[in-house]
Amino acid sequence: MRNEVSENPFRYGEIVTGDSFCNRKDEIRELSKYMLNSENVWFYSPRRYGKSSLIFECISKTRSHAITCYIDLFPTNSEEDYLRELAKKVAMATATTTKRLIDIAKTFFSSLAPSVTIGNDGNPTLKFGVNREGYVAHIAEEILDVPQKIAEKQKRPVVIVLDEFQEVSKYSDKKWQHKIRSYIQKHKNVSYIFAGSQKNMMANFFTKKESPLYNSALHFPLEPIVLEEFAKFIHRKFLKSQKRISGDVIADIYNFSRGSPHYIQYLCNVLWDMTPENSKSDKKKLSHAINILTAREEKLFINIVELLSRLELQVLIALATKETGEKILSMRFLQKHNLSSTSGVRAALIRMDEKGLLEKNGPDYEFTNPVFRYWISKKLSKYED
């Protein structure tokens, strides 16, 4: 039979939804329920872990019952950026036509001198004419209260998703979190979803008593997708393409990727391309696929390593080659890898956690990029003193 699926079915490096999204049915159901019940929620997941894809799946499920607004705070650098994004995205999410967008912008954001332009694709874009420094922050209270006003006017719940929320810690206004709390706690028809990719920072926001946002939102734990669910997903995608893959190979993909949806899909994408129609993927092909991924990323890895101190690189090599059961910072581990200073190693681990290369998981640290870990273990471990 001729393969009817010409396009690679595995997606990575983008937000995936629908049939390209793997499982998380329970999480989608629970988070969607919180959204529609106007609950405030915070959760964390590492980058490339499917966080934004999960959010968009929930938005898709709730859009017919609520006004849903997604705001990516990663590009923002100040509270004024935050306010502009909030104003723009709320207005765009509320409007159904260009005329409606103009009306909403003028009704709720007249102080920002709004205007609407039509792009080459025929879609409207909202712009604000006020650029005076400090002015947007001056009308912060007016903007922050708009979600509740729209919920009341439209008689529908409003969902505000603030992705990469940890970025607010970089704003110059150190009382910005106080201001956010003062509004979210009085908004009764609005759900605020705070999502982030820096574990310690997100936890500090919502679990430390001295934080302005302490206890202001429910914690929504996001666990890795279990192997069994990914196995069903991968099997189905291969079979639909008249290709096959064994459970052992899928388990190896999962273990290599440390359960990361991004890297599982990335590796499957390469492996699918390598597997001819009416044939089966095997461990030899998987090994070749891993080498292809590593070669693609090698220049990036070299650039990363060149910016590390000698101690940081030693610590990465030690972690990449660590045996199961070995405890980092134990005397045996330090001696085995010629790491003399416990305090120095601990400081290096913290720095690389802050750089996003590692992530603390209980007493251990893990690589955020499993391909980087593999590259170090194969390319650099032989140079360890």
Buried (B, 14 or more C-beta within 10 A) or exposed (E): EEEEEEEBBBBBEEBBBEEBBBBBEEBBEBBBEBBBEBBBBBBBBBBBBBBBBBBBBBBBBBEEEBBBBBBBBEEBEBBBBBBBBBBBBBBBBBBEEBEEBBBBBBBBBEBBEBEBEEEEEEEBEBEBEEEEEEEBBEBBEBBBBBBBBBBBEBEBBBBBBBBBBBBBBEBEBEEBBEBBBEBBEEBEBBBBBBBBBBBBBBBBBBEEEEBBBBEBBEBBEBEBBEBEBBBEBBBEBBEEBBBBBBEEBBEBBBEBBBBBBBBBBBBBBBBBEBBEEEEEBBEEBBEEBBEBBBEEBEEEBEEBBEEBEEBBBBBBBBBBBBEEEBEBBEEEBBEBBEBEEEEBBEBBBBBBBEEEBBBEEEEBBBBBBBBBBBBBBBBBBEEBE
